Each structure stands twice: as C-alpha cells, then as structure tokens.
Amino acid sequence: MNSSEPLSVVHVLAPARFGGLETVLHHLATGLHGDDRVDITVVPVLGLSEAAEHPFVRGFDGTDVRIVPVEIPGHGYRAERRAVREILVKVGASVLHTHGYRPDVMDSGVATRLGIPRVTTVHGFTGGGRKNRFYESLQRRVFRKFDGVIAVSAKLERELVANGTPDSVVHVVRNAFPSDGKATDRATARSALGLPADKQVVGWVGRLSHEKAPDVFVQAAAAVSAENVHFSVIGSGPELERCRGLASELGLSDRVHFHGQLDGAGTLLKAFDALALTSWTEGTPMVLLEAMARGVPVVSTAVGGIPDVVSDDEAWLMEAGDVAGISGAMTAILQNRDLAASKATSARGRLECDFSIDSWVDRHVEIYHSLSES
C-alpha cells in the first residue's frame, strides 16, 4: 500500500443496546472519521432485523461514518465469519480492530487467514457466572495470538501480561471523552427521570451486576442520614430485583428510584448532585469521564483504572465495599458544595488535559500504522 493512502480499519463488535464499550467505540469511530490517515468501517454484529432500531446503530445517525451491520440468526457463527470476511475483502482492510469477547474469539481469526493484522481493545473483565468466566478464559487465550492488544488501564495491562499476553503487543490507551459533549440541563434531566426538583440526588449508572456492586450503593444510600436525599439508579441487569428488594428492606422504596436502561443516560448526569461508582472491578469507566465532562462531583471506589483518571484532588476515592466510607463521601459532597464544585472543576480540567479525544485518536492511528508496517 502507498504510504500516502489511508489505512482501511474495520471495527467489529456485537453491541449491547447501551454500555461503556459501545460508547467508547462510538467516540473512537467519530473521532477517526474524517482523519485522512485512516478510512473507517464499523461492523456491528446483530440479530435478524435489529439494525434499523438498534441504539448503537442509531447513534451514528447524522454522521457519515460507514456502518455495515451484519444481521445473523442465533448461533449463526459461520454466516457471521463469512460476512466479516466479505467486508474485510471488499474494503481492502489494512487492520481489523475487534471489541468484546464474541468478535475477539469468533471473528478475529478471519483476519489472520487473510494476512490482515488484528488488534483488540480490552475494556475489562466482569467475571460473574460460569458461562461468562468460560468465555473470558477463551478470550484471554486468544489475546496471546493478536498483533496488538489495547488495555484501557495500566492495571489491566499487568493482568493481561500475567495471563500470557506478550508484553510487546500490549498498549495502554486510556479511554477519552469530549469535554464539550452534549448534556441535558439539570431541570430537564430531572423531569426526564421523574426526580423531585427540590431534593438532593445521588446517582448511579451502569449494569446492575455483581462486579458493579449496585447493592453497595443501596446500602450506602441507607446510611446517609439526611432524609431529603434521593437516589437514582440507571441501568438494568441480574442484580436489579435484588437491589429493589434491598431498598425496600432498608426503608428506601420512596427515595431510591430505579429507572431501568435508558438511551443516552450519560447526557442526564446533570440531574445529579453527585455520582457514585461502587464497583469491585473496572477498566476505565466511561460514566466517570462523562461526569467529569459535565461537572458532576464523583465518589468512587479506587479500583482498576480509576485512580489513573482521578485522584483525591478531583474526586472522593474509597476502598471497594466500604459502605460507611462511600456514604460519608456522599454526605460530604452534599454538605460542602464549595469543595464539591472545586473538585469537579479540577476533574474537568484533568479530563481536558489528559483524556482529550484528539490525542486518544492519534494514539490509535499510531498503533494501526505500526501494525500495518510490521
């Protein structure tokens, strides 16, 4: 390929309706689009007849990013690999970039057989049930054969190398987020969520699964003594009903609001006086970057890549599972608005300095070129 020609990079994922991985790829694809060094194709693998209404696909409405959905029946893996191969050949792919265990395991081998370098972004591991742990173990083994593996935190890099991924192929590229991203104003966001306009609100956003520890959030909410504080939970998952029951047991049914999974949840963060992240494990959570961009004070567990993003100067950092500490930090944010605003301002400044979209995109382009030239 002529060095002046743009690299053809194909991104493949099996998107959930909403999630951090999907947000990351949306920002990456839109950031790369129009860059004369690369030509981008995004391939979402979906079920039959899903593309027209899928939130990930709709999220690119109004952009010129090339979206080529692959719609297959359940367990139609041969058809999936065949479709991915056809796309790689048609666009003259220089690099395949996969996201998530399904394309990592099922589709990346297609590129190898075509002589196309493959790179993946590892967003983190959730553990969970036996089936999910099995898939993640397969994914870790596949990483050992990739030409490039992008880890979203230094901790994740160490885990990958410890599990056998050659350190020569691992690149740490922390997630980024535009500091000027669109956001709904406080009053409109509260109205959309059905939250009282005259109460303080602490929010929690994510998948309600064990590793995200939504139950710790509910317990911490119960330990906040002020009865005029409400709590907002955006997301769905296997822990939802248990957390509803826990809120009821703790006498919080009228103050903890479960909104379910919402399109564009990140644009509603200004509804909150504080955002809490209570996870046991994380990569670099996008909701943290979204809160930083929107000036929302944060209390978070100091796990995964989070301490690489914020320090005690920009947020309240607690040990995972420390219900009393998280509750105390919530109270501190709500009672000391000047300090909370100061930390939120520092967090936004750090986002603009260290997690800009432009430098993030440049780093990906550098990796793509290094793979295509090796």
BALOBA-1460 file (C-alpha; in Angstrom, 3 decimals):
// residues 374
<rec num="1" residu="m" x="0.000" y="0.000" z="0.000"/>
<rec num="2" residu="n" x="1.198" y="3.504" z="-0.834"/>
<rec num="3" residu="s" x="2.217" y="5.286" z="2.400"/>
<rec num="4" residu="s" x="0.099" y="8.289" z="1.396"/>
<rec num="5" residu="e" x="-3.059" y="6.215" z="1.203"/>
<rec num="6" residu="p" x="-5.264" y="5.983" z="4.293"/>
<rec num="7" residu="l" x="-5.302" y="2.744" z="6.236"/>
<rec num="8" residu="s" x="-8.577" y="0.852" z="5.998"/>
<rec num="9" residu="v" x="-9.534" y="-0.046" z="9.568"/>
<rec num="10" residu="v" x="-12.549" y="-2.267" z="10.242"/>
<rec num="11" residu="h" x="-14.082" y="-2.280" z="13.729"/>
<rec num="12" residu="v" x="-16.219" y="-5.282" z="14.690"/>
<rec num="13" residu="l" x="-18.370" y="-5.601" z="17.804"/>
<rec num="14" residu="a" x="-21.533" y="-7.343" z="18.976"/>
<rec num="15" residu="p" x="-23.110" y="-4.324" z="20.648"/>
<rec num="16" residu="a" x="-25.389" y="-4.340" z="23.635"/>
<rec num="17" residu="r" x="-28.159" y="-1.789" z="23.487"/>
<rec num="18" residu="f" x="-26.190" y="0.501" z="25.802"/>
<rec num="19" residu="g" x="-22.865" y="0.296" z="27.580"/>
<rec num="20" residu="g" x="-19.374" y="1.619" z="28.056"/>
<rec num="21" residu="l" x="-17.846" y="-0.428" z="25.242"/>
<rec num="22" residu="e" x="-20.446" y="0.907" z="22.830"/>
<rec num="23" residu="t" x="-19.818" y="4.494" z="23.966"/>
<rec num="24" residu="v" x="-16.057" y="4.077" z="23.579"/>
<rec num="25" residu="l" x="-16.371" y="2.782" z="20.032"/>
<rec num="26" residu="h" x="-18.850" y="5.492" z="19.074"/>
<rec num="27" residu="h" x="-16.413" y="8.215" z="20.152"/>
<rec num="28" residu="l" x="-13.471" y="6.439" z="18.553"/>
<rec num="29" residu="a" x="-15.217" y="5.941" z="15.220"/>
<rec num="30" residu="t" x="-16.499" y="9.509" z="15.057"/>
<rec num="31" residu="g" x="-13.083" y="10.785" z="16.120"/>
<rec num="32" residu="l" x="-11.313" y="8.748" z="13.444"/>
<rec num="33" residu="h" x="-13.844" y="9.622" z="10.764"/>
<rec num="34" residu="g" x="-12.571" y="12.365" z="8.519"/>
<rec num="35" residu="d" x="-8.953" y="11.784" z="9.560"/>
<rec num="36" residu="d" x="-7.080" y="11.487" z="6.276"/>
<rec num="37" residu="r" x="-4.760" y="8.851" z="7.750"/>
<rec num="38" residu="v" x="-7.491" y="6.219" z="8.108"/>
<rec num="39" residu="d" x="-10.677" y="5.017" z="6.466"/>
<rec num="40" residu="i" x="-13.157" y="3.591" z="8.976"/>
<rec num="41" residu="t" x="-15.788" y="0.884" z="8.675"/>
<rec num="42" residu="v" x="-17.857" y="-0.135" z="11.711"/>
<rec num="43" residu="v" x="-19.407" y="-3.603" z="11.639"/>
<rec num="44" residu="p" x="-21.989" y="-4.268" z="14.370"/>
<rec num="45" residu="v" x="-22.965" y="-7.940" z="14.580"/>
<rec num="46" residu="l" x="-26.680" y="-8.105" z="15.359"/>
<rec num="47" residu="g" x="-29.648" y="-10.424" z="15.354"/>
<rec num="48" residu="l" x="-32.013" y="-10.589" z="12.409"/>
<rec num="49" residu="s" x="-33.860" y="-7.324" z="11.685"/>
<rec num="50" residu="e" x="-32.187" y="-5.492" z="14.598"/>
<rec num="51" residu="a" x="-30.123" y="-2.892" z="12.746"/>
<rec num="52" residu="a" x="-32.867" y="-0.399" z="11.925"/>
<rec num="53" residu="e" x="-33.805" y="0.173" z="15.559"/>
<rec num="54" residu="h" x="-30.644" y="-0.721" z="17.464"/>
<rec num="55" residu="p" x="-29.450" y="2.202" z="19.645"/>
<rec num="56" residu="f" x="-25.801" y="1.664" z="18.703"/>
<rec num="57" residu="v" x="-26.593" y="1.927" z="15.000"/>
<rec num="58" residu="r" x="-28.980" y="4.857" z="15.518"/>
<rec num="59" residu="g" x="-26.255" y="6.637" z="17.451"/>
<rec num="60" residu="f" x="-24.453" y="7.265" z="14.163"/>
<rec num="61" residu="d" x="-27.453" y="8.989" z="12.560"/>
<rec num="62" residu="g" x="-26.356" y="12.357" z="11.245"/>
<rec num="63" residu="t" x="-22.754" y="11.238" z="10.777"/>
<rec num="64" residu="d" x="-21.048" y="9.923" z="7.655"/>
<rec num="65" residu="v" x="-19.349" y="7.056" z="9.489"/>
<rec num="66" residu="r" x="-19.632" y="3.908" z="7.374"/>
<rec num="67" residu="i" x="-21.801" y="1.420" z="9.263"/>
<rec num="68" residu="v" x="-22.180" y="-2.054" z="7.766"/>
<rec num="69" residu="p" x="-24.388" y="-4.164" z="10.039"/>
<rec num="70" residu="v" x="-24.152" y="-7.946" z="9.920"/>
<rec num="71" residu="e" x="-27.508" y="-9.485" z="10.828"/>
<rec num="72" residu="i" x="-27.452" y="-13.200" z="11.566"/>
<rec num="73" residu="p" x="-29.739" y="-15.731" z="13.263"/>
<rec num="74" residu="g" x="-28.854" y="-17.029" z="16.698"/>
<rec num="75" residu="h" x="-25.680" y="-19.149" z="16.694"/>
<rec num="76" residu="g" x="-25.109" y="-18.354" z="13.019"/>
<rec num="77" residu="y" x="-21.371" y="-18.172" z="13.553"/>
<rec num="78" residu="r" x="-20.324" y="-19.475" z="10.156"/>
<rec num="79" residu="a" x="-22.503" y="-16.895" z="8.447"/>
<rec num="80" residu="e" x="-21.049" y="-14.246" z="10.736"/>
<rec num="81" residu="r" x="-17.452" y="-15.111" z="9.897"/>
<rec num="82" residu="r" x="-18.288" y="-15.324" z="6.209"/>
<rec num="83" residu="a" x="-19.914" y="-11.877" z="6.303"/>
<rec num="84" residu="v" x="-16.961" y="-10.362" z="8.189"/>
<rec num="85" residu="r" x="-14.566" y="-11.870" z="5.653"/>
<rec num="86" residu="e" x="-16.527" y="-10.393" z="2.744"/>
<rec num="87" residu="i" x="-16.421" y="-6.944" z="4.320"/>
<rec num="88" residu="l" x="-12.677" y="-7.131" z="5.021"/>
<rec num="89" residu="v" x="-12.025" y="-8.074" z="1.403"/>
<rec num="90" residu="k" x="-14.438" y="-5.520" z="-0.037"/>
<rec num="91" residu="v" x="-12.969" y="-2.521" z="1.815"/>
<rec num="92" residu="g" x="-9.376" y="-3.715" z="1.414"/>
<rec num="93" residu="a" x="-8.860" y="-3.815" z="5.178"/>
<rec num="94" residu="s" x="-5.413" y="-2.949" z="6.494"/>
<rec num="95" residu="v" x="-6.277" y="-3.673" z="10.155"/>
<rec num="96" residu="l" x="-9.113" y="-5.453" z="11.973"/>
<rec num="97" residu="h" x="-9.994" y="-3.945" z="15.354"/>
<rec num="98" residu="t" x="-12.323" y="-6.073" z="17.474"/>
<rec num="99" residu="h" x="-14.163" y="-5.117" z="20.663"/>
<rec num="100" residu="g" x="-15.592" y="-7.688" z="23.103"/>
<rec num="101" residu="y" x="-15.211" y="-11.418" z="23.569"/>
<rec num="102" residu="r" x="-17.504" y="-12.532" z="20.736"/>
<rec num="103" residu="p" x="-15.634" y="-10.844" z="17.849"/>
<rec num="104" residu="d" x="-12.304" y="-11.448" z="19.601"/>
<rec num="105" residu="v" x="-12.941" y="-15.188" z="19.683"/>
<rec num="106" residu="m" x="-15.308" y="-15.763" z="16.742"/>
<rec num="107" residu="d" x="-14.235" y="-13.281" z="14.071"/>
<rec num="108" residu="s" x="-10.617" y="-12.233" z="14.565"/>
<rec num="109" residu="g" x="-9.246" y="-15.429" z="13.022"/>
<rec num="110" residu="v" x="-10.763" y="-14.395" z="9.690"/>
<rec num="111" residu="a" x="-8.255" y="-11.537" z="9.510"/>
<rec num="112" residu="t" x="-5.337" y="-13.831" z="10.271"/>
<rec num="113" residu="r" x="-6.253" y="-16.124" z="7.388"/>
<rec num="114" residu="l" x="-6.359" y="-13.077" z="5.096"/>
<rec num="115" residu="g" x="-2.985" y="-11.829" z="6.326"/>
<rec num="116" residu="i" x="-4.555" y="-8.769" z="7.988"/>
<rec num="117" residu="p" x="-3.167" y="-7.628" z="11.366"/>
<rec num="118" residu="r" x="-5.668" y="-7.767" z="14.214"/>
<rec num="119" residu="v" x="-5.914" y="-5.626" z="17.321"/>
<rec num="120" residu="t" x="-8.442" y="-5.653" z="20.130"/>
<rec num="121" residu="t" x="-9.396" y="-3.244" z="22.882"/>
<rec num="122" residu="v" x="-9.765" y="-4.933" z="26.264"/>
<rec num="123" residu="h" x="-12.325" y="-2.943" z="28.227"/>
<rec num="124" residu="g" x="-12.138" y="-5.123" z="31.337"/>
<rec num="125" residu="f" x="-13.314" y="-8.450" z="32.693"/>
<rec num="126" residu="t" x="-16.535" y="-8.892" z="34.623"/>
<rec num="127" residu="g" x="-16.196" y="-12.451" z="35.909"/>
<rec num="128" residu="g" x="-19.670" y="-13.413" z="37.055"/>
<rec num="129" residu="g" x="-21.281" y="-16.753" z="36.254"/>
<rec num="130" residu="r" x="-19.618" y="-19.888" z="34.935"/>
<rec num="131" residu="k" x="-20.607" y="-19.241" z="31.312"/>
<rec num="132" residu="n" x="-19.188" y="-15.723" z="31.305"/>
<rec num="133" residu="r" x="-15.971" y="-16.848" z="33.019"/>
<rec num="134" residu="f" x="-15.561" y="-19.541" z="30.351"/>
<rec num="135" residu="y" x="-15.921" y="-17.004" z="27.547"/>
<rec num="136" residu="e" x="-13.424" y="-14.683" z="29.224"/>
<rec num="137" residu="s" x="-10.918" y="-17.526" z="29.612"/>
<rec num="138" residu="l" x="-11.202" y="-18.204" z="25.870"/>
<rec num="139" residu="q" x="-10.740" y="-14.510" z="25.198"/>
<rec num="140" residu="r" x="-7.555" y="-14.354" z="27.295"/>
<rec num="141" residu="r" x="-6.070" y="-17.270" z="25.361"/>
<rec num="142" residu="v" x="-6.909" y="-15.661" z="22.022"/>
<rec num="143" residu="f" x="-5.169" y="-12.420" z="23.052"/>
<rec num="144" residu="r" x="-1.841" y="-14.282" z="23.006"/>
<rec num="145" residu="k" x="-2.120" y="-14.542" z="19.210"/>
<rec num="146" residu="f" x="-3.185" y="-10.955" z="18.493"/>
<rec num="147" residu="d" x="-0.826" y="-8.495" z="16.814"/>
<rec num="148" residu="g" x="-1.949" y="-5.741" z="19.178"/>
<rec num="149" residu="v" x="-3.887" y="-5.607" z="22.425"/>
<rec num="150" residu="i" x="-5.072" y="-2.248" z="23.754"/>
<rec num="151" residu="a" x="-5.621" y="-2.128" z="27.519"/>
<rec num="152" residu="v" x="-7.658" y="0.765" z="28.916"/>
<rec num="153" residu="s" x="-5.681" y="0.867" z="32.180"/>
<rec num="154" residu="a" x="-2.208" y="0.035" z="33.479"/>
<rec num="155" residu="k" x="-3.711" y="-2.487" z="35.909"/>
<rec num="156" residu="l" x="-5.416" y="-4.268" z="33.036"/>
<rec num="157" residu="e" x="-2.114" y="-4.318" z="31.147"/>
<rec num="158" residu="r" x="-0.456" y="-6.090" z="34.081"/>
<rec num="159" residu="e" x="-3.268" y="-8.639" z="34.254"/>
<rec num="160" residu="l" x="-3.010" y="-9.381" z="30.534"/>
<rec num="161" residu="v" x="0.741" y="-9.919" z="30.656"/>
<rec num="162" residu="a" x="0.383" y="-12.101" z="33.759"/>
<rec num="163" residu="n" x="-2.137" y="-14.221" z="31.807"/>
<rec num="164" residu="g" x="0.267" y="-14.816" z="28.941"/>
<rec num="165" residu="t" x="-0.290" y="-11.954" z="26.502"/>
<rec num="166" residu="p" x="3.168" y="-10.904" z="25.241"/>
<rec num="167" residu="d" x="4.046" y="-7.514" z="26.714"/>
<rec num="168" residu="s" x="5.440" y="-6.493" z="23.306"/>
<rec num="169" residu="v" x="1.913" y="-6.363" z="21.833"/>
<rec num="170" residu="v" x="0.128" y="-4.639" z="24.733"/>
<rec num="171" residu="h" x="-0.535" y="-0.899" z="24.547"/>
<rec num="172" residu="v" x="-2.080" y="1.142" z="27.374"/>
<rec num="173" residu="v" x="-4.564" y="3.619" z="25.908"/>
<rec num="174" residu="r" x="-6.934" y="5.045" z="28.499"/>
<rec num="175" residu="n" x="-10.416" y="5.991" z="27.362"/>
<rec num="176" residu="a" x="-11.240" y="9.560" z="26.412"/>
<rec num="177" residu="f" x="-14.323" y="11.731" z="26.311"/>
<rec num="178" residu="p" x="-15.083" y="15.104" z="24.686"/>
<rec num="179" residu="s" x="-15.174" y="17.872" z="27.292"/>
<rec num="180" residu="d" x="-17.786" y="19.687" z="25.192"/>
<rec num="181" residu="g" x="-20.123" y="16.701" z="24.884"/>
<rec num="182" residu="k" x="-23.836" y="17.466" z="24.794"/>
<rec num="183" residu="a" x="-25.692" y="17.351" z="28.089"/>
<rec num="184" residu="t" x="-29.250" y="17.943" z="29.209"/>
<rec num="185" residu="d" x="-29.679" y="20.782" z="31.712"/>
<rec num="186" residu="r" x="-30.468" y="19.939" z="35.326"/>
<rec num="187" residu="a" x="-34.178" y="20.770" z="35.313"/>
<rec num="188" residu="t" x="-34.884" y="18.922" z="32.063"/>
<rec num="189" residu="a" x="-32.831" y="15.919" z="33.144"/>
<rec num="190" residu="r" x="-34.689" y="15.694" z="36.452"/>
<rec num="191" residu="s" x="-38.005" y="15.937" z="34.677"/>
<rec num="192" residu="a" x="-36.986" y="13.178" z="32.245"/>
<rec num="193" residu="l" x="-36.048" y="10.924" z="35.158"/>
<rec num="194" residu="g" x="-39.074" y="11.813" z="37.249"/>
<rec num="195" residu="l" x="-36.894" y="13.092" z="40.080"/>
<rec num="196" residu="p" x="-38.055" y="15.739" z="42.557"/>
<rec num="197" residu="a" x="-36.774" y="19.211" z="41.676"/>
<rec num="198" residu="d" x="-36.341" y="20.301" z="45.301"/>
<rec num="199" residu="k" x="-34.272" y="17.355" z="46.639"/>
<rec num="200" residu="q" x="-30.609" y="16.483" z="46.511"/>
<rec num="201" residu="v" x="-29.934" y="13.441" z="44.344"/>
<rec num="202" residu="v" x="-27.024" y="10.997" z="44.210"/>
<rec num="203" residu="g" x="-26.875" y="8.964" z="41.013"/>
<rec num="204" residu="w" x="-25.536" y="5.566" z="39.996"/>
<rec num="205" residu="v" x="-25.254" y="4.465" z="36.356"/>
<rec num="206" residu="g" x="-24.228" y="1.094" z="34.980"/>
<rec num="207" residu="r" x="-25.069" y="-2.557" z="34.528"/>
<rec num="208" residu="l" x="-26.641" y="-3.986" z="37.655"/>
<rec num="209" residu="s" x="-24.298" y="-6.929" z="38.008"/>
<rec num="210" residu="h" x="-22.080" y="-8.207" z="40.797"/>
<rec num="211" residu="e" x="-18.843" y="-6.531" z="39.704"/>
<rec num="212" residu="k" x="-20.522" y="-3.099" z="39.631"/>
<rec num="213" residu="a" x="-21.748" y="-3.549" z="43.244"/>
<rec num="214" residu="p" x="-25.116" y="-1.792" z="42.977"/>
<rec num="215" residu="d" x="-26.051" y="-3.375" z="46.318"/>
<rec num="216" residu="v" x="-23.201" y="-1.439" z="47.950"/>
<rec num="217" residu="f" x="-24.719" y="1.752" z="46.551"/>
<rec num="218" residu="v" x="-28.119" y="0.923" z="48.056"/>
<rec num="219" residu="q" x="-26.540" y="0.110" z="51.416"/>
<rec num="220" residu="a" x="-24.555" y="3.350" z="51.345"/>
<rec num="221" residu="a" x="-27.741" y="5.243" z="50.500"/>
<rec num="222" residu="a" x="-29.398" y="3.798" z="53.595"/>
<rec num="223" residu="a" x="-26.500" y="5.084" z="55.709"/>
<rec num="224" residu="v" x="-26.977" y="8.687" z="54.533"/>
<rec num="225" residu="s" x="-28.839" y="10.220" z="57.437"/>
<rec num="226" residu="a" x="-30.471" y="13.151" z="55.614"/>
<rec num="227" residu="e" x="-33.988" y="12.109" z="54.659"/>
<rec num="228" residu="n" x="-34.297" y="14.779" z="51.961"/>
<rec num="229" residu="v" x="-31.699" y="12.996" z="49.786"/>
<rec num="230" residu="h" x="-32.924" y="10.815" z="46.926"/>
<rec num="231" residu="f" x="-31.012" y="8.213" z="44.961"/>
<rec num="232" residu="s" x="-31.211" y="7.408" z="41.262"/>
<rec num="233" residu="v" x="-30.191" y="4.108" z="39.651"/>
<rec num="234" residu="i" x="-29.961" y="3.983" z="35.845"/>
<rec num="235" residu="g" x="-29.367" y="0.585" z="34.294"/>
<rec num="236" residu="s" x="-30.576" y="-2.991" z="34.231"/>
<rec num="237" residu="g" x="-29.072" y="-6.389" z="34.875"/>
<rec num="238" residu="p" x="-29.230" y="-9.517" z="37.002"/>
<rec num="239" residu="e" x="-28.954" y="-7.640" z="40.310"/>
<rec num="240" residu="l" x="-31.912" y="-5.326" z="39.645"/>
<rec num="241" residu="e" x="-34.604" y="-7.205" z="41.556"/>
<rec num="242" residu="r" x="-32.278" y="-7.953" z="44.448"/>
<rec num="243" residu="c" x="-31.430" y="-4.262" z="44.740"/>
<rec num="244" residu="r" x="-35.120" y="-3.333" z="44.613"/>
<rec num="245" residu="g" x="-35.764" y="-5.762" z="47.433"/>
<rec num="246" residu="l" x="-32.806" y="-4.435" z="49.415"/>
<rec num="247" residu="a" x="-34.053" y="-0.854" z="49.038"/>
<rec num="248" residu="s" x="-37.446" y="-1.961" z="50.319"/>
<rec num="249" residu="e" x="-35.922" y="-3.812" z="53.290"/>
<rec num="250" residu="l" x="-33.912" y="-0.726" z="54.206"/>
<rec num="251" residu="g" x="-36.951" y="1.546" z="54.049"/>
<rec num="252" residu="l" x="-35.806" y="3.383" z="50.939"/>
<rec num="253" residu="s" x="-38.553" y="2.488" z="48.483"/>
<rec num="254" residu="d" x="-39.728" y="6.108" z="48.265"/>
<rec num="255" residu="r" x="-36.216" y="7.555" z="47.895"/>
<rec num="256" residu="v" x="-34.369" y="5.126" z="45.607"/>
<rec num="257" residu="h" x="-35.570" y="5.437" z="42.017"/>
<rec num="258" residu="f" x="-34.853" y="2.580" z="39.585"/>
<rec num="259" residu="h" x="-35.135" y="3.919" z="36.051"/>
<rec num="260" residu="g" x="-34.039" y="0.873" z="34.053"/>
<rec num="261" residu="q" x="-31.825" y="1.069" z="30.999"/>
<rec num="262" residu="l" x="-32.023" y="4.411" z="29.215"/>
<rec num="263" residu="d" x="-30.750" y="5.626" z="25.869"/>
<rec num="264" residu="g" x="-28.297" y="8.498" z="26.342"/>
<rec num="265" residu="a" x="-28.052" y="8.095" z="30.114"/>
<rec num="266" residu="g" x="-24.766" y="9.998" z="30.141"/>
<rec num="267" residu="t" x="-26.483" y="13.144" z="28.892"/>
<rec num="268" residu="l" x="-28.705" y="13.147" z="32.012"/>
<rec num="269" residu="l" x="-25.919" y="13.302" z="34.619"/>
<rec num="270" residu="k" x="-26.565" y="16.945" z="35.448"/>
<rec num="271" residu="a" x="-29.688" y="15.730" z="37.230"/>
<rec num="272" residu="f" x="-27.363" y="14.551" z="39.993"/>
<rec num="273" residu="d" x="-25.672" y="16.455" z="42.807"/>
<rec num="274" residu="a" x="-23.165" y="13.608" z="42.924"/>
<rec num="275" residu="l" x="-22.362" y="10.417" z="41.039"/>
<rec num="276" residu="a" x="-21.303" y="7.254" z="42.865"/>
<rec num="277" residu="l" x="-19.293" y="4.405" z="41.335"/>
<rec num="278" residu="t" x="-19.209" y="1.450" z="43.701"/>
<rec num="279" residu="s" x="-17.575" y="-1.249" z="41.553"/>
<rec num="280" residu="w" x="-15.424" y="-4.108" z="42.756"/>
<rec num="281" residu="t" x="-13.538" y="-4.042" z="39.444"/>
<rec num="282" residu="e" x="-13.295" y="-1.642" z="36.494"/>
<rec num="283" residu="g" x="-11.293" y="-0.776" z="33.398"/>
<rec num="284" residu="t" x="-11.648" y="2.937" z="32.720"/>
<rec num="285" residu="p" x="-15.396" y="3.559" z="33.135"/>
<rec num="286" residu="m" x="-16.910" y="5.918" z="30.604"/>
<rec num="287" residu="v" x="-19.505" y="7.190" z="33.076"/>
<rec num="288" residu="l" x="-16.644" y="8.591" z="35.171"/>
<rec num="289" residu="l" x="-15.352" y="10.568" z="32.189"/>
<rec num="290" residu="e" x="-18.890" y="11.693" z="31.383"/>
<rec num="291" residu="a" x="-19.358" y="13.006" z="34.925"/>
<rec num="292" residu="m" x="-16.012" y="14.824" z="34.745"/>
<rec num="293" residu="a" x="-17.054" y="16.465" z="31.474"/>
<rec num="294" residu="r" x="-20.358" y="17.621" z="32.951"/>
<rec num="295" residu="g" x="-19.028" y="18.959" z="36.241"/>
<rec num="296" residu="v" x="-20.719" y="16.344" z="38.426"/>
<rec num="297" residu="p" x="-18.833" y="15.573" z="41.680"/>
<rec num="298" residu="v" x="-17.800" y="11.923" z="41.999"/>
<rec num="299" residu="v" x="-17.331" y="9.407" z="44.786"/>
<rec num="300" residu="s" x="-15.772" y="6.201" z="43.516"/>
<rec num="301" residu="t" x="-14.049" y="3.050" z="44.607"/>
<rec num="302" residu="a" x="-10.322" y="3.148" z="43.835"/>
<rec num="303" residu="v" x="-10.282" y="0.065" z="41.599"/>
<rec num="304" residu="g" x="-8.935" y="-0.783" z="38.145"/>
<rec num="305" residu="g" x="-8.018" y="2.249" z="36.077"/>
<rec num="306" residu="i" x="-9.996" y="4.744" z="38.166"/>
<rec num="307" residu="p" x="-7.005" y="6.008" z="40.233"/>
<rec num="308" residu="d" x="-5.233" y="6.678" z="36.907"/>
<rec num="309" residu="v" x="-8.051" y="9.041" z="35.968"/>
<rec num="310" residu="v" x="-8.823" y="10.881" z="39.211"/>
<rec num="311" residu="s" x="-7.010" y="11.458" z="42.482"/>
<rec num="312" residu="d" x="-8.265" y="12.784" z="45.804"/>
<rec num="313" residu="d" x="-7.885" y="16.248" z="44.270"/>
<rec num="314" residu="e" x="-10.632" y="15.518" z="41.746"/>
<rec num="315" residu="a" x="-12.934" y="13.034" z="43.499"/>
<rec num="316" residu="w" x="-13.619" y="11.125" z="46.689"/>
<rec num="317" residu="l" x="-11.864" y="7.737" z="46.413"/>
<rec num="318" residu="m" x="-12.850" y="4.835" z="48.672"/>
<rec num="319" residu="e" x="-11.964" y="1.182" z="49.093"/>
<rec num="320" residu="a" x="-14.267" y="-1.264" z="47.340"/>
<rec num="321" residu="g" x="-17.039" y="-2.441" z="49.637"/>
<rec num="322" residu="d" x="-16.554" y="0.391" z="52.141"/>
<rec num="323" residu="v" x="-20.220" y="1.210" z="52.686"/>
<rec num="324" residu="a" x="-19.550" y="3.657" z="55.523"/>
<rec num="325" residu="g" x="-16.826" y="5.445" z="53.575"/>
<rec num="326" residu="i" x="-18.940" y="5.770" z="50.441"/>
<rec num="327" residu="s" x="-21.895" y="7.001" z="52.475"/>
<rec num="328" residu="g" x="-19.686" y="9.519" z="54.267"/>
<rec num="329" residu="a" x="-18.315" y="10.795" z="50.976"/>
<rec num="330" residu="m" x="-21.838" y="11.230" z="49.596"/>
<rec num="331" residu="t" x="-22.734" y="13.264" z="52.666"/>
<rec num="332" residu="a" x="-19.559" y="15.351" z="52.362"/>
<rec num="333" residu="i" x="-20.363" y="16.216" z="48.747"/>
<rec num="334" residu="l" x="-23.933" y="17.212" z="49.582"/>
<rec num="335" residu="q" x="-22.999" y="19.253" z="52.648"/>
<rec num="336" residu="n" x="-19.913" y="21.027" z="51.288"/>
<rec num="337" residu="r" x="-20.944" y="22.306" z="47.904"/>
<rec num="338" residu="d" x="-17.936" y="24.604" z="47.526"/>
<rec num="339" residu="l" x="-15.473" y="21.746" z="47.987"/>
<rec num="340" residu="a" x="-17.523" y="19.526" z="45.702"/>
<rec num="341" residu="a" x="-17.578" y="22.210" z="42.995"/>
<rec num="342" residu="s" x="-13.828" y="22.727" z="43.365"/>
<rec num="343" residu="k" x="-13.084" y="19.023" z="42.891"/>
<rec num="344" residu="a" x="-15.484" y="18.836" z="39.941"/>
<rec num="345" residu="t" x="-13.734" y="21.793" z="38.303"/>
<rec num="346" residu="s" x="-10.352" y="20.130" z="38.812"/>
<rec num="347" residu="a" x="-11.719" y="16.912" z="37.359"/>
<rec num="348" residu="r" x="-12.930" y="18.678" z="34.229"/>
<rec num="349" residu="g" x="-9.529" y="20.323" z="33.835"/>
<rec num="350" residu="r" x="-7.810" y="16.954" z="34.103"/>
<rec num="351" residu="l" x="-10.165" y="15.481" z="31.530"/>
<rec num="352" residu="e" x="-9.316" y="18.256" z="29.074"/>
<rec num="353" residu="c" x="-5.578" y="17.904" z="29.715"/>
<rec num="354" residu="d" x="-5.075" y="14.134" z="29.956"/>
<rec num="355" residu="f" x="-8.044" y="12.493" z="28.243"/>
<rec num="356" residu="s" x="-8.675" y="14.535" z="25.124"/>
<rec num="357" residu="i" x="-10.252" y="12.912" z="22.094"/>
<rec num="358" residu="d" x="-7.585" y="14.235" z="19.707"/>
<rec num="359" residu="s" x="-4.610" y="12.649" z="21.479"/>
<rec num="360" residu="w" x="-6.607" y="9.446" z="22.001"/>
<rec num="361" residu="v" x="-7.366" y="9.199" z="18.294"/>
<rec num="362" residu="d" x="-3.719" y="9.938" z="17.422"/>
<rec num="363" residu="r" x="-2.581" y="7.086" z="19.656"/>
<rec num="364" residu="h" x="-4.891" y="4.637" z="17.893"/>
<rec num="365" residu="v" x="-3.664" y="5.778" z="14.472"/>
<rec num="366" residu="e" x="-0.065" y="5.244" z="15.607"/>
<rec num="367" residu="i" x="-0.918" y="1.681" z="16.661"/>
<rec num="368" residu="y" x="-2.708" y="0.946" z="13.379"/>
<rec num="369" residu="h" x="0.290" y="2.151" z="11.372"/>
<rec num="370" residu="s" x="2.742" y="0.162" z="13.466"/>
<rec num="371" residu="l" x="0.711" y="-2.996" z="12.870"/>
<rec num="372" residu="s" x="0.340" y="-2.446" z="9.143"/>
<rec num="373" residu="e" x="4.072" y="-1.848" z="8.767"/>
<rec num="374" residu="s" x="5.248" y="-4.821" z="10.824"/>
